[in-house]
């Protein structure tokens, strides 16, 4: 629907993509993982572009429930923090982005749609925000003109550069 004006064939391509994505989702929906959490949110986003609000909301609810089961947000205890500290850095980073990205997307959509049954997460992630700027505790003055910030992982495509530093 979003691109139909420029490419009339895009509507049928989107429908075929969604049909294939749904069949793959049916095979994977019982496995909680970062990849499946991202997939269900992208499927929801795809339907948002088509104006299929009921499907959008159903998949958002599934994503929210999966994230809660995974302990990424919506839980009072901080067990996930302890688990994440033991993970290798790339896995830890993926977990942090999944927690905060999912929380932000689901919160945004629940506030935007205001539909019965779509729950806004009640408890945010009890995990650090990825690459959150930490103050210098060494006593050295900070050089704000040239902040020492790690480069984004390649899979982020530079999406975070404008928000850091």
N, C-alpha and C positions, 0 to 999 in steps of 0.2 A: 504494500500500500504506500509506503513512503517514497518509493522510487518509480512507481507506475507511470508518472507523467513523462519521465525521460526514457524509460524502457518498459514498454507494455508487457514484455515477456517476463519481467522480473516477478510479477505476481505469481505466475505458475511455478517459477523456480523456487520461490519462497515456500509455496505450499508443498512442493516435493521435498525440499530440505527439511521442513518441519515434520513431515510424515516419516522421513528416515530418522530424524533425531528422536522422535517419539518412540519409534520401534527400538532404537538403541537404548533409550531411557528405560523402557520396560524391562530390558535385560539387566540393567545396572541399578535400578532404583532401590534395591534392598541392601546395597553396599554403600556404607557411609565412607566417603573419602573426599579429599580436597578437590580432586578432579570432577567427581560427580556433583559436588556442591557448586562448582563453577558451571558445569554443564547445565544443570537445572535452572540456574539463574540466566544463562544465555538463552535457553529455550524460552523462558518467561519473557525476556527482552525481545526475542524474535516475534513472539505473539503480540507484544505491546505495539510493535511497528505495524502489525496487521489490524490492530483495533479489536482484538479478541480478548476483551477484558476478563471474562470469566476464567479463561484458560490461564491468563497472566496471574490472576489471583490464586488459582489452585496451585500453580507451580511455585509461586512465592511462598505459600504456606508450607509446601513440601521442603523448600530450601531452608526456611526458618526452623522447621522441626529437625531437619538433618543437622543444622549447625548447633542446635541445642543438644541433640544427642551426642555430637562430637565434642561438646564442652567448650565450643568457641565463644558463645555468649549465652545469656539467659539462665545461667546457673550461679548460685550463690557462692559455692566453694571455689577455691582457686587451684584445683587439681591440675588443670591444663597447664598452668604456669610452671608447675614443677616438672611436668612431662616435657614441655618445650625446652626447658633449660638443658636437658640431656640430649637433645636432637642435634644432628649436624647443622651447620649454619644455613645451607640452602633449604633444608626441610623446615627449620625454624622460621625462616623468612616467608616461606610459602604459607605456613600456618598463620603467621601474623597478618599477612595480606588477606588471607581467606577470612579470618575472624573479623577484621575491621572492614574489609570491603563488603562482605555479606551483611554485616550489621548496618552499615551505612545505606546500602541499597535497599534492604528490606525496611529499614526505618523510613527512608525517603518515600518509598512506594506506599507504605501503610499510612503515612501522613497525607500523601497526595490523593489516594483513592478513597479512604474513609469508608470502606465497605464492611458490612457485618462478616465476621469470620476471619478477616485479615488482621492478625494481631501484630501490633508494634512490639518489638522486643522490649521487655521490661528491665532487663539488666544488661548493660553493655559488656563488651569483652573485658575480662580482668587480665588483659595481656598488654604489653607495651605497644604503642603505635609504632609501626615500622618506620625506622629512620627518624624517629622523633628527636628533635634537636635537644641535646643535653647540655646544660651549662658547664663551662670550664671550671673545674674545682681546683686547678693547680695554682691559681693566683695570677697566672699570666693573663694579660689583657687579650680579649678576643679580637681577631682581625675580621670585622664584619664585611670588609670589601672583598675578601678572598677566603670564604669559609672552606674548611677542609671537609668536604662531603663526599662520601663514597659514590661512585657511579651507579646508576640503576642497573639491575640485572638486565641482560639483553632482552628477556621475554617481556619486560615492562615497556619497551619501546620509547623510553624517555618520558613517560607519562607523569612521573613524579618530580621532574626537574624544576618545574615552575613553582612548586609548592614548598620546596626546601630551601634552607639557607637564608 
